[in-house]
Amino acid sequence: MIRHRRLAAVLCLLGVLGATGCLFQPVERSAPTATKIPKKPNIVFVLTDDLSWNLVAHMPQVVQMQRDGLTFDDFIMADSLCCTSRATIFTGRYPHNTGVRTNFPPDGGYEVFKDKGGEQASFAPSLQKAGYRTALLGKYMNGYQPNDTQGDTKPYVPPGWDEWHVSGNGYPEYNYNLNENGRLVHYGARPQDYLTDVLANKGVEFVRGAGASGRPFFMEIATFAPHGPFVPAPRHAGLFGGLTAPRPPSFNEADIRDKPSWLRSHPLLRRPGIGRIDQGFRDRVRMVQSVDEMIGRIRSALKERGLDRDTYLVFGSDNGFHLGEHRLAGGKMTAFDTDIRVPYIVVGPGVPSGRKVREIAQNTDLAPTFQELAGVRPPATTDGRSLVPFLRGASPAGWRESALVEHVKPPPSPLDPDRQDSAPGSPATYNAIRTGDMLYVEYTGGETEYYDRVRDPHELNNIAAGLPEQRRRHLSDLLYALTHCTGSGCTPAGRSR
């Protein structure tokens, strides 16, 4: 009976939203008229691993992209974990619809992604069918092995990709294998084997070759940087010697008695731990120097061939990273902004320069964006919406006001590169709603969090206990609607707050 009442409340909520959503009118801004928008533009997508907002200031090429293009100020991950985020990026579906909830089976990883049809549902086959030359360089999915033949005689290349140069364990940046179009190639420990540089070289080579072919192209360069173990290129290893990790008000938070039980057990960070945090931040800044140089090289290669006028370059991350905030030494998976809010910046034809988007975007929106740019209609199962109107200077009607964040706590595994975040004292399984002015979290054990992000932007004071019962029920019903939505039904669910 209770479940029926809740379903009725949710349907009522969605019904009201469906009616009121029609009242939203697009706020049109005049897009630049001097730049002709190509019918089938090229797309370059640089996807980094664990890159947080506090690294961007140390990346001059990315800062230049902000000057030249559009910055999404409130880009929220549907789950701040590598494999779940990438499954969502490829398909445009929330984790509860991809079925990829962790990095490894039985709840996630490459095997689950493939078994549930994720490779066919990815944007890549649709772009390839539309005439695009496609390439994936770097990281694919956790659990993918470059020597896996899938029963064939040579290493397997997933459908939809013309060029495939992908590694399985590239985190150390050296001594790794790449599946290069079905051929296994080993890279060693020489300076020129540094993985981010190898990907940069291959990216420039692809741009030059694809540009000469006359076909539109899509290239994703997915770096392992700046994921741990934080190995910078030799030429950057001595830089930033005096740099320390940022000290926002949430750093080594003094009072966490209001926090959920998984966090309340954390002691204050001591001097040795803070020293390791500072060292980790320095090495992360050093690591992203090679990523930044890669972006500069890709932009130069595009400009040299006159392709920059027909190419969208998208820079972003699969999730954020905390490093000292809320007494957490290093990792992700929480619902705090350090982990779920990530940089996304776009330059390209018709994209307004120096503009910031305040509306909430999510990684569910990337696949339909790439498909719309390519002239492909996103499938009905897509949970996100295309960001193309923003790229052309407009705000689309009825845009979301609430982002869904969902997370399943993974079991500890010695094979998991993020295992430190699945150990005791790490976030329990939760679902969350994030809007421009608040964060609401429900844990499986019944605990809740609520932060007023206007008065408390660093999410220090959990005031869930003081929420009026009507407000709490509304948020819980909205969260239920979002975690059960699929396809176009996710749009009205995201319009409420």
Salt bridges, closest charged atoms under 4 A:
ASP49 OD2 - ARG86 NH2 3.82
ASP49 OD2 - LYS139 NZ 2.66
ASP50 OD2 - HIS227 NE2 3.68
ASP50 OD1 - LYS332 NZ 2.63
ASP68 OD2 - ARG299 NH2 3.12
ASP73 OD2 - ARG358 NH1 2.56
ASP74 OD1 - ARG341 NE 3.93
ASP74 OD1 - ARG434 NH2 2.79
ASP79 OD1 - HIS407 ND1 2.97
GLU163 OE2 - ARG133 NH2 2.85
GLU163 OE1 - HIS165 NE2 3.16
GLU180 OE1 - ARG183 NH2 3.79
GLU180 OE2 - LYS202 NZ 3.13
ASP193 OD1 - ARG190 NH2 3.05
ASP197 OD2 - ARG235 NH1 2.78
GLU253 OE2 - LYS259 NZ 2.74
GLU253 OE1 - HIS326 ND1 2.69
ASP255 OD2 - ARG257 NH2 2.79
ASP258 OD2 - LYS259 NZ 3.57
ASP278 OD1 - ARG247 NH1 2.81
ASP283 OD1 - ARG286 NH1 2.82
GLU293 OE1 - ARG235 NH2 2.76
GLU293 OE2 - HIS236 NE2 2.81
GLU304 OE1 - ARG208 NH2 3.99
GLU304 OE1 - ARG305 NH1 3.40
ASP318 OD2 - ARG86 NH2 3.03
ASP337 OD2 - ARG434 NH2 2.91
ASP337 OD2 - ARG453 NH2 2.83
ASP339 OD2 - HIS322 ND1 2.90
ASP365 OD2 - ARG400 NH1 2.79
GLU401 OE1 - ARG497 NE 3.83
GLU406 OE2 - HIS96 ND1 2.94
GLU406 OE1 - ARG101 NH2 3.50
ASP418 OD1 - HIS227 NE2 2.76
ASP418 OD1 - LYS332 NZ 2.76
ASP437 OD2 - ARG497 NH2 2.02
GLU447 OE2 - ARG264 NH1 3.73
ASP452 OD2 - ARG455 NE 3.99
GLU459 OE2 - ARG453 NE 3.67
GLU469 OE2 - ARG472 NH2 2.67
GLU469 OE2 - ARG473 NE 3.12
ASP477 OD1 - ARG6 NE 3.33
